[in-house]
Amino acid sequence: MNDLDAERYPVGRIPRNTTPLDPLARASLIAVLAQAPATLRALVDGLTDRQLDTPYRQGGWTIRQVIHHVPDSHMNAYVRMKLAATETAPAIKTYNEALWAELPEARTAPIGMSLDLLDALHRRWTAFLSALPETEFQKTFAHADWGLVTIDEALGMYAWHCRHHTAHVKLGLQRAR
């Protein structure tokens, strides 16, 4: 991995685990989702606008954009998983996350609203996943780029996503000091 890739993917590239998870592994990933809002909030607590507007890498998103991106992405993930649980392999809509991150509110809005949204969303998401019967985790949704994705696989991908963007914020904080 070159230096740019190390900054773009500080925890490695997104995993694609198609093997069903055992209950302990699944609980561990749900715990990552449960902790992510508090972890991100603690990292950005008290930052100035100048610090929030620091990119985590040259040409990358700012800390503010990352904080706004996470609930955007996770709202989509939550809905995708619920669709998979209630429909037969639904085709889900993708979105252009890079363009969403360039919208005015993602570039300038206070981060508190996204942190509050993330907290509420993750409480609801982890409640849904924790109550879902084990057999339901093999249900799928159809993604235009990823193909069929099980709820188990999506859980692993979004736990990675939490770690991925937490690492981006940490990189941004190093640049902002």
N, C-alpha and C positions, 0 to 999 in steps of 0.2 A: 504494500500500500504506500503510495507517495504521500508527501506532506499535505497536499490539497485534499486527498481522500481521507487522510487522518483527521483533518479538521471538519470535513463534510460528514464523515462517519466515525465519530470518536469512540463509539462502542461497537464498531463493525457494521457491516451491511445488514439489512433486514433479513431475519431468518425465515425460511419457508419450511416449517415442520409439518408434514402431512400425517405423521403418526399420531393416533389418538393419545391424549394426555391421561395420565393416571390422576386420581383425585388429589394427591399430594402436590404434584407438579401444577395442576390447575389452580389449586388454592394459593400456591406461591405466586403465580402470575396475577391472580385476582388481588393479592396483597400489594403487588407493585402498582396496580391501578388505584387501589385505595389510598396509598401513600403519596402518589404523585402530586395531587393538588397542594398538600401541606409542604412537600419538598420544594416545589416551585415557588410557593408563596414565601417561604423562609429565605430562599436565595435572592429574591428581588425586593424584599422588605426594605424600605427606606432609600431605595435608589433614586437618584436625581433624574430629571428628564435627559440630561446629557449622557448619563450612564445607560439609561434605557434605550437611547438612540445610538448606542455603540453596536456595530455589527460583531457577530461572534467570530467572523473571519473576513478577510478581504473579499468583497463582492457578495457576502452572505447577508442574511436577514439580521435586523437589529434584535436586541433582547426583547424589545417591545413587540416586534412582529412575531417572534417565536412564541411569546406568551399569548398573543391573540390567536395564533395558528393552532395551538394545541386544542382548545375547546372546539374550534371549527372542525378539525380533523376528528376529534373524538365524538362529536355529535353525529357525524356521518357514520362512524364505526358503531356506535350504539344502535342507531336506526338499522344499519345493515344486519347486525346480529339479531335484532328483534324481528326483522323481516325473515331472516333465515329460520328462526324458531317458529314462525307462524305461517309460512308459505313454503311451497315446494321449489327449491333452488331459484329464488327470485333474481332477476337481473337487476342489479342496483345501478344507480346513477353515480358516475364519477364527477369530480369537480377539479377545476384548475387551481390547485392550492397556491401556486406562484402568483396568479392574478389576484386571488383573494388576499394575499399578504400585501399587495400593493394598493388595495383600496384605502381611501383616506382614514377610515376608523382604525384599520390595522396598523397604519403608520403613525397615527397621532393620538388616538384615544387613551384615556387613563387605563392602566392595566387592571385596576381593581375589579372592574366589571367582568373581565374575562376570568380572573382568578375566582370570583364568586360563582360564575357560571360553571367553571371547571369543577369546583367543589361540589355543587349541587348535582351536576351531571354524573360525576364519579360515584357519588353516594347512590344515586339511582341505578347506574350501570352495574356497580358491584352487587347491589341488592338483587338485581335481575339475574346476574350470573351465578350468584351464590345459591339462589333458589331453583335454578334450572336443573331438571333431572339429568343425570349423567348421559342418558341416551340421546338427549337433544344436542349435545355438543358436537355430534357428527353431522348435523344438518348443515346445509350449504347455502351460500349465495353465489351468484355468478357475477364476476367482476370483469370488465372489458379487457384489462391488462393482466390480471392475475389468474383468470380462469375460475374454476370452482374452488371456493374457500370454505372450509368448515369453521364453525364457531370456535372450536379448539385452536385451529390455526390462526384465526383472526385475533384471538386472545393473546397468543404468543407474539404476534406482529405488533399489537398495540401496547403490550408491556414493553417491548423493545422500543416503541415510539416514545414512551414516557422516558426511558433511560437515555435515548438518543437526544431528545430536546433538553433534558436536564443537563446533559453534557454540553450542549450548545450554549446554554445560559452560563454555565461555569466558564467556558472559553471566553464568552463575551465579558464576563466580570473581570477576567485577567486582563483583557484589553482596555477595559474602562477605568482601571485604577490609576 
